[in-house]
Amino acid sequence: MPTYIPKADPGERKWFVIDAKGKVLGKLATLAATILTGKRKPSYTPFLDTGDHVIVINAAAVHLTGRKASLKLYRRHTGYSGGLKSISAGDQMKKNPARVVEEAVRGMLPKTKLGRAMAGKLKVYAGAAHPHQAQKPKPIAVQ
């Protein structure tokens, strides 16, 4: 009997919206990564992108536990000698809160072409408004 492999049909992808207001960053990112990978579906296949789209709103109101706001650093390199730039999580939340949520979710996805495709289905907005009303996203609560 042959092994069943589902078709990765983009037509059957759903849209979900997560309200990040007052939620812990790690729990929010875990839920978003689970939906993006498709692990909540019975047709989950590790080597196929069967996940759904995720919209995160109110990213500016996400909660960082402990002393992460001052101790956690986001690092990037410009490509030039001595070009290592770092910014604390608290400063990054003031500058661009959507990037904090994006980095947390991206860190939980596979580090391959498949993971980059999954990360492309994540939309993060600092405020409560988003331009994806036409897709009729369903709200999901974070525990």
N, CA, C and O of each residue as an XYZ file, in Angstrom:
572
protein
N       0.843     -1.171      0.000
C       0.000      0.000      0.000
C       0.892      1.239      0.000
O       1.785      1.348      0.840
N       0.670      2.167     -0.918
C       1.541      3.348     -0.991
C       1.267      4.333      0.150
O       0.174      4.365      0.716
N       2.266      5.117      0.463
C       2.145      6.130      1.507
C       1.379      7.323      0.964
O       1.649      7.803     -0.137
N       0.426      7.794      1.746
C      -0.372      8.950      1.341
C       0.417     10.227      1.584
O       0.901     10.463      2.691
N       0.545     11.042      0.563
C       1.197     12.348      0.686
C       0.195     13.406      0.248
O      -0.246     13.391     -0.901
N      -0.171     14.322      1.134
C      -1.169     15.341      0.774
C      -0.607     16.348     -0.211
O       0.601     16.575     -0.272
N      -1.491     16.939     -0.970
C      -1.096     17.995     -1.893
C      -1.061     19.317     -1.132
O      -1.977     19.619     -0.368
N      -0.027     20.088     -1.334
C       0.088     21.407     -0.699
C      -0.686     22.401     -1.557
O      -0.096     23.136     -2.349
N      -2.002     22.420     -1.398
C      -2.861     23.272     -2.210
C      -3.028     24.628     -1.530
O      -3.590     24.688     -0.436
N      -2.559     25.720     -2.141
C      -2.710     27.038     -1.516
C      -4.163     27.483     -1.407
O      -4.464     28.405     -0.649
N      -5.071     26.849     -2.150
C      -6.472     27.260     -2.120
C      -7.177     26.927     -0.823
O      -8.171     27.570     -0.487
N      -6.696     25.948     -0.087
C      -7.370     25.559      1.142
C      -6.695     26.109      2.403
O      -6.929     25.603      3.500
N      -5.887     27.108      2.257
C      -5.256     27.739      3.427
C      -6.241     28.687      4.095
O      -6.962     29.424      3.423
N      -6.264     28.660      5.419
C      -7.149     29.535      6.181
C      -6.332     30.698      6.740
O      -5.102     30.668      6.742
N      -7.038     31.712      7.209
C      -6.410     32.875      7.819
C      -6.862     32.964      9.266
O      -8.050     32.836      9.564
N      -5.899     33.187     10.172
C      -6.185     33.325     11.586
C      -5.612     34.646     12.080
O      -4.570     35.097     11.602
N      -6.293     35.262     13.035
C      -5.815     36.505     13.637
C      -5.604     36.263     15.133
O      -6.454     35.684     15.809
N      -4.457     36.719     15.630
C      -4.103     36.582     17.040
C      -3.921     37.974     17.615
O      -3.153     38.777     17.086
N      -4.628     38.257     18.701
C      -4.489     39.537     19.383
C      -3.409     39.390     20.450
O      -3.569     38.615     21.393
N      -2.311     40.130     20.306
C      -1.160     39.996     21.195
C      -1.234     40.896     22.425
O      -0.280     40.942     23.201
N      -2.322     41.599     22.622
C      -2.414     42.569     23.709
C      -2.314     41.872     25.064
O      -3.191     41.093     25.437
N      -1.237     42.161     25.795
C      -1.024     41.600     27.118
C      -0.585     40.151     27.147
O      -0.510     39.563     28.226
N      -0.292     39.558     26.011
C       0.118     38.159     25.952
C       1.639     38.045     26.061
O       2.369     38.970     25.704
N       2.105     36.900     26.558
C       3.532     36.640     26.681
C       4.084     36.305     25.298
O       3.478     35.536     24.551
N       5.228     36.881     24.965
C       5.805     36.749     23.625
C       6.052     35.298     23.236
O       5.735     34.912     22.110
N       6.598     34.495     24.116
C       6.924     33.111     23.792
C       5.699     32.263     23.508
O       5.698     31.470     22.566
N       4.656     32.419     24.310
C       3.432     31.641     24.100
C       2.761     32.046     22.790
O       2.231     31.203     22.065
N       2.789     33.337     22.498
C       2.222     33.845     21.253
C       2.989     33.299     20.048
O       2.389     32.864     19.065
N       4.314     33.325     20.135
C       5.149     32.857     19.031
C       4.997     31.357     18.817
O       5.024     30.890     17.679
N       4.840     30.600     19.892
C       4.656     29.153     19.777
C       3.366     28.822     19.041
O       3.351     27.957     18.166
N       2.287     29.507     19.394
C       1.009     29.272     18.729
C       1.085     29.652     17.251
O       0.608     28.912     16.391
N       1.686     30.805     16.960
C       1.805     31.249     15.565
C       2.659     30.273     14.750
O       2.308     29.948     13.616
N       3.767     29.808     15.311
C       4.639     28.870     14.590
C       3.938     27.539     14.345
O       4.135     26.922     13.298
N       3.126     27.090     15.293
C       2.388     25.839     15.129
C       1.383     25.944     13.991
O       1.229     25.010     13.205
N       0.700     27.080     13.902
C      -0.267     27.279     12.823
C       0.448     27.405     11.478
O      -0.010     26.846     10.481
N       1.562     28.131     11.440
C       2.299     28.320     10.188
C       2.862     27.016      9.634
O       2.893     26.824      8.419
N       3.304     26.121     10.510
C       3.866     24.854     10.051
C       2.784     23.860      9.655
O       3.059     22.919      8.910
N       1.557     24.049     10.137
C       0.468     23.141      9.806
C       0.342     21.972     10.754
O      -0.335     20.996     10.430
N       0.970     22.036     11.916
C       0.946     20.923     12.855
C      -0.419     20.711     13.503
O      -0.649     19.678     14.131
N      -1.326     21.677     13.358
C      -2.672     21.525     13.913
C      -3.590     20.765     12.960
O      -4.727     20.457     13.316
N      -3.119     20.464     11.773
C      -3.939     19.792     10.768
C      -3.639     18.288     10.753
O      -2.512     17.879     11.033
N      -4.629     17.476     10.432
C      -4.361     16.039     10.319
C      -3.504     15.695      9.105
O      -2.918     14.614      9.055
N      -3.423     16.591      8.133
C      -2.628     16.339      6.935
C      -1.211     16.891      7.051
O      -0.567     17.132      6.031
N      -0.706     17.099      8.280
C       0.632     17.650      8.486
C       1.683     16.723      7.881
O       1.675     15.513      8.107
N       2.574     17.314      7.115
C       3.708     16.601      6.539
C       4.941     17.466      6.766
O       4.943     18.638      6.390
N       5.996     16.909      7.377
C       7.157     17.739      7.721
C       7.842     18.401      6.539
O       8.414     19.480      6.695
N       7.801     17.789      5.359
C       8.539     18.328      4.220
C       7.665     19.120      3.258
O       8.124     19.483      2.175
N       6.407     19.399      3.628
C       5.519     20.208      2.802
C       5.008     21.405      3.601
O       4.875     21.336      4.823
N       4.727     22.481      2.910
C       4.177     23.671      3.543
C       2.651     23.568      3.506
O       2.008     24.017      2.557
N       2.084     22.966      4.559
C       0.632     22.788      4.624
C      -0.007     23.723      5.639
O      -1.181     23.561      5.972
N       0.744     24.698      6.135
C       0.246     25.591      7.173
C      -0.667     26.678      6.654
O      -0.870     26.826      5.449
N      -1.216     27.439      7.592
C      -2.154     28.513      7.295
C      -1.483     29.868      7.500
O      -0.352     29.951      7.979
N      -2.200     30.926      7.127
C      -1.716     32.295      7.305
C      -2.059     32.776      8.717
O      -3.092     32.408      9.276
N      -1.174     33.607      9.285
C      -1.375     34.144     10.629
C      -1.192     35.654     10.594
O      -0.222     36.162     10.034
N      -2.145     36.367     11.205
C      -2.071     37.814     11.370
C      -1.952     38.083     12.862
O      -2.795     37.630     13.636
N      -0.928     38.807     13.280
C      -0.765     39.184     14.679
C      -1.006     40.686     14.780
O      -0.333     41.477     14.118
N      -1.972     41.072     15.614
C      -2.269     42.492     15.813
C      -1.876     42.889     17.230
O      -1.705     42.032     18.097
N      -1.735     44.183     17.461
C      -1.336     44.745     18.757
C       0.019     44.217     19.215
O       0.185     43.889     20.390
N       0.976     44.132     18.321
C       2.314     43.641     18.667
C       3.025     44.581     19.636
O       3.928     44.157     20.358
N       2.628     45.848     19.660
C       3.259     46.803     20.572
C       2.884     46.533     22.020
O       3.557     47.022     22.928
N       1.822     45.762     22.257
C       1.353     45.499     23.616
C       1.727     44.104     24.103
O       1.156     43.624     25.083
N       2.680     43.443     23.434
C       3.099     42.117     23.859
C       3.934     42.243     25.132
O       4.580     43.266     25.358
N       3.919     41.193     25.965
C       4.576     41.240     27.271
C       5.856     40.400     27.244
O       5.845     39.248     26.811
N       6.950     40.990     27.710
C       8.220     40.272     27.865
C       8.391     39.943     29.337
O       8.310     40.839     30.176
N       8.625     38.687     29.672
C       8.745     38.276     31.068
C      10.175     38.485     31.565
O      11.120     38.574     30.781
N      10.303     38.560     32.873
C      11.610     38.686     33.495
C      12.312     39.982     33.125
O      11.682     41.035     33.032
N      13.633     39.898     32.913
C      14.422     41.078     32.551
C      14.808     41.069     31.079
O      15.833     41.633     30.697
N      13.984     40.426     30.254
C      14.307     40.325     28.832
C      14.338     41.680     28.141
O      15.078     41.857     27.173
N      13.560     42.628     28.611
C      13.530     43.947     27.977
C      14.904     44.615     28.015
O      15.255     45.367     27.106
N      15.670     44.346     29.051
C      16.985     44.984     29.151
C      18.137     44.042     28.797
O      19.173     44.501     28.316
N      17.979     42.736     29.025
C      19.089     41.816     28.818
C      19.108     41.144     27.447
O      20.183     40.832     26.934
N      17.958     40.918     26.852
C      17.908     40.240     25.550
C      18.364     41.200     24.464
O      17.897     42.336     24.394
N      19.280     40.740     23.614
C      19.824     41.569     22.548
C      19.495     40.971     21.189
O      19.562     39.757     20.999
N      19.142     41.829     20.256
C      18.965     41.441     18.862
C      20.194     41.933     18.114
O      20.502     43.125     18.117
N      20.898     40.995     17.469
C      22.143     41.335     16.784
C      21.988     41.149     15.285
O      21.286     40.249     14.823
N      22.661     42.023     14.528
C      22.721     41.887     13.075
C      24.070     42.422     12.627
O      24.717     43.176     13.355
N      24.488     42.042     11.457
C      25.786     42.462     10.941
C      25.591     43.168      9.614
O      24.832     42.706      8.762
N      26.280     44.291      9.437
C      26.136     45.077      8.223
C      26.869     44.471      7.039
O      26.562     44.787      5.890
N      27.831     43.606      7.310
C      28.629     43.027      6.236
C      30.005     43.655      6.145
O      30.872     43.138      5.442
N      30.222     44.755      6.838
C      31.521     45.419      6.860
C      32.280     45.023      8.119
O      31.691     44.531      9.082
N      33.587     45.242      8.105
C      34.416     44.916      9.257
C      33.979     45.741     10.462
O      33.821     46.958     10.374
N      33.788     45.064     11.578
C      33.344     45.745     12.794
C      31.910     46.228     12.714
O      31.528     47.144     13.441
N      31.113     45.635     11.851
C      29.753     46.111     11.618
C      28.682     45.374     12.400
O      27.543     45.276     11.943
N      29.027     44.850     13.581
C      28.037     44.169     14.400
C      27.192     45.199     15.127
O      27.716     46.000     15.900
N      25.894     45.183     14.885
C      24.961     46.108     15.532
C      24.102     45.317     16.488
O      23.687     44.204     16.164
N      23.823     45.864     17.663
C      22.954     45.188     18.616
C      22.015     46.208     19.247
O      22.360     47.377     19.421
N      20.819     45.733     19.585
C      19.804     46.574     20.194
C      19.059     45.715     21.210
O      18.778     44.543     20.955
N      18.741     46.301     22.357
C      18.042     45.538     23.391
C      16.584     45.345     22.997
O      16.056     46.069     22.153
N      15.948     44.370     23.609
C      14.557     44.062     23.283
C      13.629     45.219     23.654
O      12.654     45.476     22.947
N      13.915     45.911     24.737
C      13.086     47.052     25.121
C      13.167     48.188     24.121
O      12.152     48.796     23.783
N      14.386     48.480     23.640
C      14.548     49.524     22.630
C      13.923     49.115     21.300
O      13.352     49.944     20.590
N      14.036     47.823     20.968
C      13.438     47.341     19.727
C      11.908     47.411     19.799
O      11.254     47.663     18.788
N      11.340     47.192     20.981
C       9.887     47.298     21.153
C       9.429     48.737     20.927
O       8.345     48.965     20.389
N      10.242     49.703     21.331
C       9.891     51.105     21.102
C      10.066     51.482     19.625
O       9.263     52.232     19.069
N      11.117     50.957     19.002
C      11.445     51.318     17.623
C      10.550     50.592     16.614
O       9.949     51.229     15.749
N      10.461     49.266     16.722
C       9.688     48.459     15.777
C       9.185     47.203     16.489
O       9.853     46.170     16.439
N       8.023     47.264     17.154
C       7.536     46.107     17.919
C       7.167     44.914     17.037
O       7.198     43.777     17.508
N       6.825     45.141     15.794
C       6.470     44.025     14.910
C       7.674     43.126     14.666
O       7.520     41.911     14.539
N       8.866     43.704     14.597
C      10.068     42.908     14.341
C      10.380     41.962     15.494
O      10.928     40.884     15.267
N      10.041     42.341     16.731
C      10.273     41.471     17.885
C       9.431     40.208     17.745
O       9.930     39.105     17.969
N       8.172     40.356     17.381
C       7.288     39.201     17.216
C       7.736     38.366     16.012
O       7.744     37.137     16.083
N       8.104     39.015     14.921
C       8.550     38.286     13.734
C       9.783     37.442     14.042
O       9.859     36.286     13.627
N      10.740     38.003     14.757
C      11.967     37.267     15.086
C      11.677     36.096     16.023
O      12.290     35.037     15.895
N      10.748     36.277     16.963
C      10.406     35.196     17.879
C       9.766     34.029     17.130
O      10.079     32.869     17.398
N       8.876     34.336     16.197
C       8.219     33.274     15.425
C       9.199     32.641     14.453
O       9.229     31.418     14.316
N       9.999     33.454     13.776
C      10.957     32.925     12.806
C      11.963     32.002     13.466
O      12.424     31.048     12.839
N      12.314     32.263     14.718
C      13.240     31.391     15.436
C      12.670     30.019     15.739
O      13.423     29.086     16.020
N      11.338     29.880     15.686
C      10.693     28.593     15.954
C      10.360     27.818     14.677
O       9.813     26.717     14.746
N      10.682     28.381     13.531
C      10.411     27.721     12.255
C      11.684     27.043     11.745
O      12.777     27.370     12.208
N      11.565     26.112     10.805
C      12.762     25.464     10.248
C      13.693     26.463      9.582
O      13.241     27.460      9.017
N      14.981     26.200      9.646
C      15.984     27.100      9.066
C      16.309     26.663      7.637
O      17.473     26.445      7.302
N      15.287     26.538      6.803
C      15.446     26.089      5.426
C      14.593     26.942      4.504
O      13.959     27.900      4.948
N      14.574     26.598      3.218
C      13.695     27.286      2.279
C      12.238     27.129      2.684
O      11.433     28.041      2.494
N      11.903     25.985      3.236
C      10.542     25.725      3.692
C      10.181     26.660      4.844
O       9.064     27.175      4.892
N      11.112     26.883      5.770
C      10.870     27.797      6.882
C      10.703     29.232      6.425
O       9.892     29.971      6.983
N      11.464     29.637      5.413
C      11.314     30.991      4.883
C       9.973     31.156      4.195
O       9.379     32.233      4.255
N       9.484     30.112      3.544
C       8.157     30.167      2.925
C       7.068     30.259      3.990
O       6.073     30.960      3.808
N       7.259     29.553      5.095
C       6.291     29.615      6.199
C       6.297     30.995      6.833
O       5.238     31.519      7.178
N       7.469     31.589      6.992
C       7.564     32.918      7.589
C       6.913     33.974      6.706
O       6.488     35.016      7.205
N       6.829     33.725      5.421
C       6.175     34.661      4.513
C       4.672     34.739      4.703
O       4.031     35.680      4.236
N       4.105     33.749      5.390
C       2.670     33.737      5.648
C       2.317     34.405      6.975
O       1.159     34.383      7.390
N       3.308     34.998      7.642
C       3.086     35.701      8.897
C       3.002     37.193      8.638
O       3.894     37.764      8.010
N       1.950     37.828      9.110
C       1.762     39.276      8.989
C       1.630     39.832     10.403
O       0.772     39.392     11.168
N       2.481     40.800     10.752
C       2.485     41.364     12.099
C       2.259     42.864     12.006
O       2.883     43.546     11.193
N       1.359     43.376     12.847
C       1.028     44.795     12.868
C       1.083     45.295     14.312
O       0.604     44.627     15.228
N       1.673     46.480     14.502
C       1.837     47.048     15.833
C       0.505     47.477     16.435
O       0.325     47.395     17.650
N      -0.421     47.927     15.614
C      -1.720     48.388     16.091
C      -2.802     47.335     15.927
O      -2.527     46.175     15.623
N      -4.058     47.776     16.138
C      -5.187     46.854     16.074
C      -5.739     46.696     14.660
O      -6.527     45.783     14.415
N      -5.349     47.557     13.730
C      -5.888     47.506     12.370
C      -4.982     46.663     11.467
O      -3.760     46.664     11.611
N      -5.614     45.944     10.534
C      -4.866     45.200      9.533
C      -5.646     45.211      8.220
O      -6.875     45.288      8.236
N      -4.947     45.135      7.076
C      -5.617     45.243      5.775
C      -6.088     43.909      5.193
O      -6.241     43.801      3.976
N      -6.322     42.895      6.022
C      -6.675     41.568      5.522
C      -8.120     41.184      5.859
O      -8.402     40.014      6.116
N      -9.031     42.153      5.861
C     -10.429     41.872      6.171
C     -11.077     41.003      5.105
O     -11.972     40.218      5.418
N     -10.648     41.122      3.852
C     -11.248     40.374      2.758
C     -11.028     38.863      2.895
O     -11.802     38.073      2.356
N      -9.970     38.459      3.618
C      -9.697     37.036      3.791
C     -10.533     36.409      4.904
O     -10.487     35.194      5.099
N     -11.299     37.225      5.637
C     -12.162     36.770      6.731
C     -11.394     35.909      7.744
O     -11.698     34.729      7.918
N     -10.388     36.512      8.417
C      -9.602     35.716      9.377
C     -10.415     35.383     10.617
O     -11.249     36.167     11.070
N     -10.149     34.196     11.154
C     -10.816     33.736     12.371
C      -9.935     34.038     13.576
O      -8.737     33.756     13.543
N     -10.504     34.608     14.647
C      -9.675     34.904     15.832
C      -9.339     33.646     16.598
O     -10.145     32.722     16.705
N      -8.117     33.630     17.133
C      -7.638     32.529     17.963
C      -7.130     33.126     19.259
O      -6.433     34.141     19.247
N      -7.474     32.502     20.380
C      -7.038     32.987     21.690
C      -5.748     32.289     22.110
O      -5.565     31.094     21.876
N      -4.872     33.047     22.726
C      -3.632     32.498     23.272
C      -3.883     32.130     24.728
O      -4.434     32.926     25.487
N      -3.476     30.916     25.119
C      -3.710     30.466     26.497
C      -2.825     31.216     27.452
O      -2.876     30.977     28.658
